[in-house]
Amino acid sequence: MEKEKGMKDNKDKTTDMSEKIKPKKMKDRLKLNRQYTEISLYVIGTCVVLYVLYGILSYADNFFTALGSSLAWIVSILKPVVIGFIISYLLYPLCEKVEAQFKKRPFFQNRPKTAHYFGVVITIGGIILGIIILISLLIITITQQFNSLHDASLFQIIQAFTQSLNQMYQGILTWLEKMNVKSEQAQQIVDAIRNGLTSNFGTGVQGIGHTLNNIKSVGSTILFSIIFSVYFMLDWPSLHTYWENVAEVLFGEKTAPHLNHIWKDISTVFAGYIRGQMTDAIFMMIAVSVTFSIAHIPYGIVIGVLTGIGNMVPYLGPIVGYGLTLVSGILSGNIQVIIVGFIILLVIQGVDGAIVNPRLLSKNVQIHPMLVLLGVIAGNKTGGFVGMLIAVPITALLKTWFERGINKIKAHRESINSQTDKQA
């Protein structure tokens, strides 16, 4: 009996032990199952990602084509908005000056919003009126020049132009031979210049044709850009306050003032440079157009306008002016036109470079000419014409930040030295 009781006790103990072990095994199995489940989910997710990547790569052309078309569609929609913002940003200081003149009147002293609206309307209207007058003068000048050539056919004009180029070609070869340059080398140099001119001329003609074909889209873009610029200028003070509050919320009260300081630097340099260059371009347009018209140089207004536009890019204005004057002299067959035009351009460019341009840009862009040239070269390599246009303000901005950093380091060292002197 005692043995049977002992056996029963042992069985009870083993059953108790087995019952205790079973939950542990179940927990271990559940842990293993969870681990296997996580591993399997990772494997499945990896396979899905690889499959999607394979599908994207296998249809990469279609995918990137669709992505490019979507981005092009978005850019086409946002283009008038961006252009309108740039126009309003550049013209708003002029609008403020016009608005200040209105506020001096008794009627507008208690009506600031009305004065602001009148300032915007007169600023935009004046700019549009000036552009219309300029385009009208260009059209009148071109039609007058073509009317003066009514006796000659288009074929005869082209033939005379090619004959003049050939004469110039032979003259350059003769001059190079007199300078002890071998005939083969001279031929290569002149051929390279001629090929470059003809290729650039062909590219320019193709670009003009493409622009004429897309005149409808260009016109709609200009129209909507003007509309957006009007709205931006009307709401400019409220927009400025709104984005300042957004910057404080997103970046915090400590970071927002630094960002505002950086924005003011960018605004001062970029906007000041572009406004100064635009004013300088208008000066060159008027000066060259008036003097060339007085000197009876063919296409004088056209040359003046294009020289002014080219003058917005450093060192490009003189190239455009002298090049177009040379072409005008060749077309007219009169070397006196070239000589007189070159002298006029030399005087105007000298006055502009020594007096007008430094006065316009000295407040905003103080930069050495060597840095200007390096910036223009770098801008041309990276961004083409647009890169050349913004190269100088970017260089000036980097120079401003560099000098400010140097001054901070210098001030910090001076404060440390003063503290050590006091302790000593």
Secondary structure, 3 states (H helix, E strand, C coil): CHHHHHHHHHHHHHHHHHHHHHHHHHHHHHHHHHHHHHHHHHHHHHHHHHHHHHHHHHCHHHHHHHHHHHHHHHHHHHHHHHHHHHHHHHHHHHHHHHHHHHHCCHHHHCCHHHHHHHHHHHHHHHHHHHHHHHHHHHHHHHHHHHHCCCCCCHHHHHHHHHHHHHHHHHHHHHHHHHCCCCHHHHHHHHHHHHHHHHHHHHHHHHHHHHHHHCHHHHHHHHHHHHHHHHHHHHCHHHHHHHHHHHHHHHHHHHHHHHHHHHHHHHHHHHHHHHHHHHHHHHHHHHHHHHHHHHCCCCCHHHHHHHHHHHCCCCCHHHHHHHHHHHHHHHHHCCHHHHHHHHHHHHHHHHHHHHHHHHHHHCCCCCCCHHHHHHHHHHHHHHHHHHHHHHHHHHHHHHHHHHHHHHHHHHHHHHHHHHHHHHHC
